Amino acid sequence: MLNVHPAPLPEFGGQGMYGMAVHEAALSSDRQETAVTIHQVNDRYDDGAIVASYSIPIYRDDSAEALRERVHDVEPDCWIDVLRRVTNGELLPDARAT
């Protein structure tokens, strides 16, 4: 099972790190970018193996809402890329369709 997280893991993951809290934390850091992270699900919050990560720039004048929208806008393309790569056996080879 895979999940998408709207920020780099593990820095911005864990219990309570969802929704606007993630984007506010990214803006409060000294990072110049955030990420869309797709990871495997396990029994701990945002702790599964990272499958792919896609960088998103943080701009000086970003609000949490603007950053959330920019991240949200690229998530579908990230999913498509990961699912294509899984199907082709490039990621998670044991999950390839037979």
N, C-alpha and C positions, 0 to 999 in steps of 0.2 A: 504494500500500500504506500502511496506517495502523498505528500502534502506540500502545499506552497506556503512560504512564509515571506512577508513583504519587507524583509530586511536581511542583512548578513547574519548568518548563524556561525558560531554560538553567541556572538557579542550581544545580539538584540533578540534573544529567545528566552524561553522559559515561561513559567507561570505568570500570568498577567501581561505578557508582552504580545498584545494583539490590538487590532484596530489602531486608533490614533496614538495610543501609548507608544507603539513601535516607531511611528514617524516622528513623534515629539522627542523620543530618545535619540534617534538618528540626528535630528537637527541640533540637539543639545551637545552632541559629541563634537570632536574636532575633525571628524571625517569629511572628506570631500565627495564621497559617494556612499550610496546605500546599495541594496541589491534585492532582486527577487531570487529567493533560494528555494529550490525544490529538493526535498529530503525524504528519506524513508521514515515511516512511522514506527515507533516502538512504544514502550510503556512509560516513557518520560517525555515531558513537554519539550518539543523541538530538539530532541536529542539524537534522532536517527541519522544514519549516514547521509551526508550531503551528496546528492546525485548531480546537481548542476547549480550554478550561481551566475546571475546576469547583473552586471553593474548598471546602476542608475546614478547620474550625477546629482549632487546636492548643490543648489545655487545659493549664493549669498542672501538673496531676498526671498527664499522659499518660506512659505508657511507650511504647517503640517498638512493642511488640506491640499495645497498645490503638490506637495511631495506625494501624498497618498494618491492623487489622481494620476500623476506621472507613472507611479509604480503600477497602479491598477491597469493603466492603458497597455502596458507591455506584458502583463501576466499571461494573456491568452497565447501570444506568440512564444513565450517561454514554454508553456505546456505543450504546444504543438511541436516545438523542437525536441523536447525531452521524449515525448511519446514516439516521434519518428525515430529518434536514436535508440530507444529501447526496442522498438519493433525491428530495427536493423541489426540488433545485437551489439551496438556500440556501447550501450549502458546496460547494466544489469543483464548480462548475457543469459542468465538462467531464466529470465522472464520472457525471452523471445517467443513469439507465437510459432507453433509448429504446424 
